[in-house]
Amino acid sequence: MDPVVAWYDSQVGNASNYTRRVYVASDDRASVILDARNKYPNYDFVYNAVDDKNLLKDMKQTVQSRQTEEELVALVCDLMILSQS
């Protein structure tokens, strides 16, 4: 995240009307997103909509139990978004 902070600081500076956004793609999204929100409250973290619906539920599940069709769709969406950037 340090390179992201450095880039925004150099490109945007202290502009208060500019939203700092970061796209997050992770198979451990619950802990990654919650940790990122806590450490960087002035950033807007963008991620797959399926992630938001299952964020708290994922905190209680293991990686093995998350291997569903819904998770495959979320992965494909992440890959498509990343391929466009």
Secondary structure, 3 states (H helix, E strand, C coil): CHHHHHHHHHHCCCCCCCCEEEECCCCCHHHHHHHHHHHCCCEEEECCHHHHHHHHHHCCCCCHHHCCHHHHHHHHHHHHHHHHC
